[in-house]
């Protein structure tokens, strides 16, 4: 991954299995969100492949790539709701674009998606009328619009209080367990990493590569890499060498 | 669960309705994905049965036969729940697929928010009153903002205003040098158009030479300033409003306030100064280019020599015209700067609001320019300027 000639991360290699809650973790500026932007088709990697269900995302034709990406839902750090649209319109837009459902059917589905994230009755509200946590949940409802197989979350807890953050974590777990959705999370929030993550990759800004891959709870117990250990135990890292 | 895609749907909803004693049973089976069944309504037979007296004692939904499902199944079950509630018949869910029952619980866990009903449209009198009040508030906001800018200007004159000199230079460049190309094109064409329009009438009297008088006076007194103002309103004013609106949305303005720095001094003052300083300079340039535009027509189409044209222009040009032109220019510059910065600072905190602020800045600037032009024209006539 690079911006021009500036390499952000290199030699990344990991596999996300169906049903995982996969956490992309690491300190600020290590390229977590950039990695996610590569995975959701917003940025082409400088080298290497991202394979989704056997198809190389960036080697596929644009149409094929778009079709693959429609199987994913994305919730952005700022929720990224379209401010000129109501919540119902935000959630309905992907369905209007990519399904042949009637407006009445879409209305029913929108009500369901909003109810699933605890926003029933707020169909006519505009994003500006909602709190930060509600906006995040509305963003999830929009990401769920096309019943995605994989859900991406960029810093879901950013800007939220701890209680709202934990509720959001619970919601993510519920969605994964009941919809069978695979979840990819970008976060540096330890309670989220250790509370709901089932698999992870740790990116390091200094070394500009991954330092560890695996179940974050197990990494917290067994990983000997001082940077990963310090991160997962909220410690100041000791002097470390880059791998 | 898979995303539904356009395609043929099965016409038949995979559900069987049976009545056992006083209980109605719905047996669901097969594929319950959106792409197969759409968003199916409860079977008509069930609706009919629930409407008859006495109503059934229970509505049992058997889900063991469901092979694949997604939101379509959930929407169908929610409709059944609603139907049962309306008819006062309890719904019993049995053997639903893993996750579906839990998702139904989640969907119904938080009761719908009761939002206040939308207000009815106001009557004409109420609307007129609201409009008048809004106009009054707008005027007060404009005056208040003008006051803040004057205070900031006072601080600047006393050497106490806090803003970055580099910003002022950048805005001078954006408002001035960067606008030269478009000002050249537009004002040259305006001079050319004026010459053609005037020539059609003047030619009838053999007085083509007076094209120089017409273009010269029009460009210096009115059109140079007016056209430059319209260009700057659409170009620089819109950019200023968008910049300040985006800064407002990103909380950059709040960050300045908490730092104890006046946003009007730091953000607005350099922009206002840049526009007020650059407007007369660009206007003088626009006057000259407009006169050249008129000359191009007079010389090439009507056979007037360059010397004749410029001598005629010089002979008709009085200092009064130039002074009036400069007063227009400075006034327009100040109005554009104030309107665009005010709209930017008033902008809301989302993308749509920044767009609205930008549009509003251009519209407000142009309205103010035209109104000020009319007022100044009447005043200049009264004082014989």
Interface residues (C-beta under 8 A of the other chain):
Chain A: X70 X71 X83 X84 X98 X99 X100 X101 X102 X104 X105 X108 X109 X112 X113 X115 X116 X118 X119 X120 X121 X122 X124 X125 X127 X128 X146 X147 X148 X149 X174 X177 X178 X179 X180 X181
Chain B: X1 X2 X3 X4 X5 X6 X7 X34 X38 X39 X70 X71 X74 X75 X78 X79 X98 X99 X100 X102 X103 X106 X107 X108 X109 X110 X111 X112 X113 X114 X115 X118 X348 X349 X350 X351 X352 X353
